[in-house]
Amino acid sequence: MGAVSKQPSPLTKVQVRSHGSGPQGRPFILGLAHRSTYSPDHSWAVVCPWLVEVAQTDLETRPARGRVPADRLGALWRPISYITGLLVIAFALVSPIDTLVQQLFFVHMIQHLLLIMIAPPLLLLPNPMPFILWGLPDNLRRLVGHWLGIALNKENATGAAIRAVTTPGIIYLVYIIVVFGWHDPNMYNVALRNDFVHDIEHITFFLAGMLFWWQVIGAGPVIHKQFGQIGRIGFTLAAIPPNMVLGIVLAFTPTIIYTFYNDVPHLWNLNPLTDQQLSGIIMWIPGSMMYLIAALVLIAGLLKSEDAKPVQKNPAWTSDDMLSAPGTNHSRTTP
């Protein structure tokens, strides 16, 4: 009898890889960043400590609220936005989405958009850094504040280096390199086949998104001269062309770019090329719309600030007498 082939089917390969992943025996953030098999028990074991920590920080910062106007510090939208950002990360990384990314490219694209375009602004809009510091015990808060002051001091080498690598131009360049670099076919295929590389991909996507939206929103720590509103609008709009180019390439390329999806089951009778085209459309249109919406919000804020400026009274020199030529008198006389 001929030898029976022991090569596993594509589904078997995915299952073997999935059962080998998980948070057990791995660093916390890596176990969170990628797990191919959805487990409700493990997922909520990761999400619940986040929510408990947020609630604890909220309770611990209540005594400090008396020192800051309630409408600035205690606004309800701040914790709602921050918790929603955490839930978006959890949904992207520890929900059934993380299983589907192994079979569907367009789901993988949605996962990346959540990590780059949705979670970071939700986390940064409330300006969480002061809240996190106020939520620390007194001794630890002083210690962290001391080391932050040293690290961010522009007079020392560390502070100067941090400022040099976090200018808007550098952050924009890093953002584009990260997004385009991970969409290189070789890098993308390796990430899908290797847990550790996939973890690094997710972490770098998220960090690049945090840096980008940090510049747009202006959240703490503030270590540079603040962007003007027009500068923020331009910075946001500058991300649209690269995003559109990458989406259009994926949508209109007639061949399969990421060969990993040739070797996995095709769910819902969606062939790999159609899946790739759908992914390109998602990145091209909804992905670009996220930047456009952010720019429109900034434009609305700019117009609102202009409307809020007090109306200046006409100066005295606009009167007829002040505008008349020397030696003439345009004052009206009564008959």
C-alpha positions as CSV (number, residue, x, y, z in Angstrom):
1,M,0.0,0.0,0.0
2,G,1.2,3.5,-0.8
3,A,2.1,5.8,2.1
4,V,-0.8,7.9,3.4
5,S,-0.1,11.6,3.2
6,K,0.1,13.2,6.6
7,Q,-0.2,16.8,5.3
8,P,-2.9,18.6,7.3
9,S,-5.7,20.3,5.4
10,P,-5.8,24.1,5.5
11,L,-8.5,24.0,8.1
12,T,-6.4,21.7,10.3
13,K,-3.4,24.0,10.0
14,V,-5.5,26.9,11.2
15,Q,-6.9,24.9,14.1
16,V,-3.4,23.7,15.2
17,R,-2.2,27.3,15.1
18,S,-5.3,28.5,17.0
19,H,-5.0,25.9,19.8
20,G,-1.4,26.9,20.3
21,S,-2.2,30.5,21.0
22,G,-3.6,32.1,24.0
23,P,-2.6,34.2,27.0
24,Q,-1.3,31.2,29.0
25,G,2.5,31.4,29.4
26,R,2.7,34.6,27.3
27,P,3.1,38.3,28.3
28,F,-0.2,39.9,29.1
29,I,-0.2,42.4,26.1
30,L,0.8,39.7,23.7
31,G,-1.8,37.3,24.9
32,L,-4.3,40.1,24.4
33,A,-3.1,41.3,21.1
34,H,-3.8,38.1,19.2
35,R,-5.8,35.0,19.9
36,S,-7.3,33.0,17.1
37,T,-9.8,31.0,19.1
38,Y,-12.5,32.9,20.9
39,S,-13.0,31.9,24.5
40,P,-15.6,33.9,26.5
41,D,-14.0,33.0,29.8
42,H,-10.6,34.2,28.7
43,S,-11.9,37.3,26.9
44,W,-13.8,38.6,29.9
45,A,-10.9,37.8,32.2
46,V,-9.0,40.4,30.1
47,V,-11.8,43.0,29.7
48,C,-13.1,43.0,33.3
49,P,-9.8,44.1,35.0
50,W,-9.7,47.0,32.5
51,L,-13.2,48.2,33.5
52,V,-12.5,47.7,37.2
53,E,-9.3,49.8,36.9
54,V,-11.2,52.6,35.1
55,A,-13.9,52.5,37.8
56,Q,-11.3,52.6,40.6
57,T,-9.5,55.5,39.0
58,D,-12.8,57.4,38.7
59,L,-13.5,56.9,42.4
60,E,-10.0,57.8,43.5
61,T,-10.1,61.0,41.5
62,R,-13.4,62.3,43.0
63,P,-11.7,64.1,45.9
64,A,-9.6,66.1,43.4
65,R,-12.6,67.3,41.5
66,G,-13.2,70.0,44.0
67,R,-10.1,71.8,42.8
68,V,-11.3,71.9,39.2
69,P,-14.6,73.2,37.8
70,A,-17.1,70.3,37.4
71,D,-17.8,71.2,33.8
72,R,-14.1,70.7,33.0
73,L,-13.2,67.6,35.0
74,G,-16.4,65.7,35.8
75,A,-18.1,65.7,32.4
76,L,-19.9,62.5,31.8
77,W,-18.7,62.1,28.2
78,R,-15.1,61.7,29.4
79,P,-15.4,58.2,31.1
80,I,-17.9,57.2,28.5
81,S,-15.5,57.9,25.7
82,Y,-12.6,56.3,27.4
83,I,-14.4,53.1,28.4
84,T,-15.8,52.9,24.8
85,G,-12.3,53.0,23.5
86,L,-11.3,50.1,25.7
87,L,-14.3,48.1,24.6
88,V,-13.4,48.8,21.0
89,I,-10.0,47.3,21.6
90,A,-11.5,44.3,23.4
91,F,-14.0,43.8,20.5
92,A,-11.2,44.0,18.0
93,L,-8.8,41.6,19.7
94,V,-10.7,39.2,22.0
95,S,-14.1,38.7,20.3
96,P,-15.0,36.4,17.4
97,I,-13.5,38.9,15.0
98,D,-10.1,37.6,15.9
99,T,-11.1,34.2,14.7
100,L,-12.6,35.4,11.5
101,V,-9.5,37.3,10.5
102,Q,-7.8,34.0,9.8
103,Q,-10.4,33.2,7.1
104,L,-11.6,36.7,5.8
105,F,-9.3,39.5,4.7
106,F,-12.1,42.1,4.9
107,V,-12.7,41.3,8.6
108,H,-8.9,41.6,9.2
109,M,-9.1,45.1,7.6
110,I,-12.0,46.1,9.9
111,Q,-10.0,44.9,12.9
112,H,-7.1,47.1,11.9
113,L,-9.3,50.1,11.3
114,L,-10.7,49.7,14.8
115,L,-7.2,49.7,16.3
116,I,-6.0,52.7,14.2
117,M,-8.9,55.0,13.6
118,I,-11.6,54.3,16.3
119,A,-10.0,53.2,19.6
120,P,-7.2,55.9,19.7
121,P,-9.4,59.0,19.4
122,L,-11.9,57.6,21.8
123,L,-9.1,57.0,24.4
124,L,-7.5,60.4,23.8
125,L,-10.5,62.7,23.6
126,P,-11.0,62.7,27.4
127,N,-7.4,63.7,27.9
128,P,-6.9,60.8,30.3
129,M,-3.3,61.5,31.5
130,P,-4.3,63.8,34.4
131,F,-7.0,61.4,35.5
132,I,-4.6,58.5,35.5
133,L,-2.1,60.5,37.6
134,W,-4.7,61.7,40.0
135,G,-5.9,58.2,40.4
136,L,-2.6,57.0,41.7
137,P,-1.7,56.9,45.4
138,D,0.1,60.0,46.6
139,N,3.6,58.6,46.8
140,L,3.3,56.8,43.5
141,R,1.8,59.9,41.8
142,R,4.8,62.0,43.0
143,L,7.2,59.4,41.8
144,V,5.7,59.1,38.4
145,G,5.4,62.8,38.1
146,H,9.0,63.3,39.0
147,W,10.2,60.8,36.4
148,L,7.9,62.2,33.8
149,G,9.3,65.7,34.5
150,I,12.8,64.4,34.0
151,A,11.9,62.4,30.8
152,L,10.1,65.3,29.2
153,N,12.4,68.1,30.3
154,K,13.7,69.7,27.1
155,E,16.9,70.7,28.9
156,N,18.2,67.1,29.1
157,A,19.1,64.6,26.4
158,T,16.1,62.3,27.0
159,G,13.6,65.2,26.7
160,A,15.3,66.6,23.6
161,A,15.2,63.2,22.0
162,I,11.6,62.6,22.8
163,R,10.7,66.0,21.3
164,A,12.8,65.3,18.2
165,V,11.0,62.0,17.4
166,T,7.5,63.2,18.2
167,T,7.3,66.2,15.9
168,P,4.2,66.2,13.5
169,G,6.3,65.4,10.5
170,I,8.1,62.4,12.1
171,I,4.8,61.1,13.5
172,Y,3.1,61.4,10.1
173,L,6.0,59.6,8.4
174,V,6.0,56.8,11.1
175,Y,2.2,56.4,10.7
176,I,2.4,56.0,6.9
177,I,5.4,53.6,7.1
178,V,3.6,51.4,9.7
179,V,0.4,51.2,7.6
180,F,2.1,50.6,4.3
181,G,4.8,48.4,5.7
182,W,2.5,45.9,7.3
183,H,0.5,45.7,4.0
184,D,3.6,44.5,2.2
185,P,2.6,41.0,1.0
186,N,5.6,39.3,2.7
187,M,5.1,41.1,6.0
188,Y,1.3,40.5,5.9
189,N,1.6,36.8,5.2
190,V,4.3,36.3,7.9
191,A,2.0,38.1,10.5
192,L,-0.9,35.8,9.7
193,R,1.3,32.7,10.1
194,N,3.2,33.7,13.2
195,D,1.6,34.7,16.5
196,F,4.4,36.8,17.7
197,V,4.7,38.8,14.5
198,H,0.9,39.3,14.5
199,D,1.2,40.6,18.0
200,I,3.8,43.1,16.9
201,E,1.6,44.2,14.0
202,H,-1.3,44.9,16.3
203,I,0.8,46.8,18.8
204,T,2.5,48.9,16.2
205,F,-0.8,49.7,14.5
206,F,-2.3,50.8,17.8
207,L,0.7,52.9,18.9
208,A,1.0,54.6,15.5
209,G,-2.7,55.4,15.7
210,M,-2.3,56.8,19.2
211,L,0.6,59.0,18.1
212,F,-1.3,60.3,15.1
213,W,-4.5,61.1,17.0
214,W,-2.4,62.6,19.8
215,Q,-1.3,65.3,17.4
216,V,-4.8,65.8,16.1
217,I,-6.5,66.0,19.5
218,G,-3.8,67.7,21.5
219,A,-4.2,65.4,24.6
220,G,-1.5,65.3,27.3
221,P,1.3,65.2,27.7
222,V,1.8,68.4,25.8
223,I,5.5,68.6,24.9
224,H,5.3,70.6,21.7
225,K,3.9,74.0,20.8
226,Q,0.2,73.3,20.2
227,F,-1.0,72.8,16.7
228,G,-3.3,75.5,15.6
229,Q,-6.8,74.4,14.4
230,I,-5.9,74.9,10.8
231,G,-2.7,72.9,11.3
232,R,-4.7,70.0,12.8
233,I,-7.1,70.1,9.9
234,G,-4.3,69.9,7.4
235,F,-2.5,67.1,9.4
236,T,-5.7,65.0,9.4
237,L,-6.5,65.6,5.7
238,A,-2.9,64.6,4.8
239,A,-3.7,61.0,5.9
240,I,-6.4,60.6,3.3
241,P,-4.4,60.3,0.0
242,P,-2.1,57.5,1.2
243,N,-5.1,55.6,2.7
244,M,-7.0,56.0,-0.5
245,V,-4.1,54.8,-2.6
246,L,-3.6,51.7,-0.6
247,G,-7.4,51.0,-0.7
248,I,-7.6,51.5,-4.4
249,V,-4.6,49.2,-5.1
250,L,-6.3,46.4,-3.0
251,A,-9.6,47.0,-4.7
252,F,-8.5,47.0,-8.3
253,T,-5.5,44.6,-8.4
254,P,-6.6,41.6,-10.5
255,T,-4.5,39.1,-8.7
256,I,-4.4,37.9,-5.1
257,I,-1.8,39.9,-3.1
258,Y,-1.9,38.0,0.2
259,T,-1.5,34.3,-0.6
260,F,-2.2,33.2,3.0
261,Y,-5.9,33.4,2.1
262,N,-5.5,30.9,-0.6
263,D,-4.8,28.2,2.0
264,V,-7.7,28.7,4.4
265,P,-11.4,27.8,4.1
266,H,-13.5,30.3,2.2
267,L,-16.4,31.3,4.3
268,W,-19.7,32.3,2.8
269,N,-18.4,31.2,-0.7
270,L,-16.3,34.4,-0.7
271,N,-13.4,33.8,-3.0
272,P,-10.0,35.4,-2.0
273,L,-10.0,37.9,-4.8
274,T,-13.5,39.2,-4.0
275,D,-12.5,39.3,-0.3
276,Q,-9.4,41.3,-1.2
277,Q,-11.5,43.8,-3.3
278,L,-14.0,44.2,-0.5
279,S,-11.1,44.9,1.9
280,G,-9.7,47.6,-0.4
281,I,-13.2,49.2,-0.7
282,I,-13.4,49.3,3.1
283,M,-10.1,50.9,3.5
284,W,-10.6,53.3,0.6
285,I,-14.1,54.6,1.5
286,P,-15.0,54.1,5.2
287,G,-11.4,54.3,6.2
288,S,-10.9,57.7,4.4
289,M,-14.2,58.9,5.7
290,M,-12.9,58.6,9.3
291,Y,-10.2,61.2,8.6
292,L,-12.7,63.4,6.7
293,I,-15.2,63.3,9.5
294,A,-12.5,64.3,12.0
295,A,-11.4,67.2,9.7
296,L,-15.1,68.4,9.5
297,V,-15.4,68.3,13.3
298,L,-12.2,70.4,13.5
299,I,-13.5,72.8,10.9
300,A,-16.8,73.1,12.8
301,G,-14.8,73.9,16.0
302,L,-12.8,76.6,14.1
303,L,-16.0,78.2,12.8
304,K,-17.6,78.1,16.2
305,S,-14.6,79.8,17.8
306,E,-14.7,82.5,15.2
307,D,-18.4,83.1,15.8
308,A,-17.7,83.3,19.5
309,K,-15.3,86.2,19.2
310,P,-16.8,89.5,20.4
311,V,-17.9,91.9,17.7
312,Q,-15.6,94.9,17.6
313,K,-17.1,98.4,17.6
314,N,-16.4,100.6,14.7
315,P,-13.5,102.9,15.5
316,A,-14.0,106.6,15.5
317,W,-12.1,107.2,12.3
318,T,-14.8,105.6,10.2
319,S,-17.1,108.5,10.8
320,D,-17.7,111.0,7.9
321,D,-15.9,113.8,9.7
322,M,-12.8,111.7,10.3
323,L,-12.7,110.5,6.6
324,S,-13.1,114.0,5.2
325,A,-10.2,115.7,3.4
326,P,-8.2,118.3,5.5
327,G,-9.8,121.7,5.4
328,T,-13.2,120.5,4.5
329,N,-16.2,119.9,6.7
330,H,-18.8,117.3,5.8
331,S,-20.8,117.9,9.0
332,R,-24.5,118.4,8.4
333,T,-25.9,121.7,9.3
334,T,-29.4,122.5,10.2
335,P,-31.1,125.1,8.0
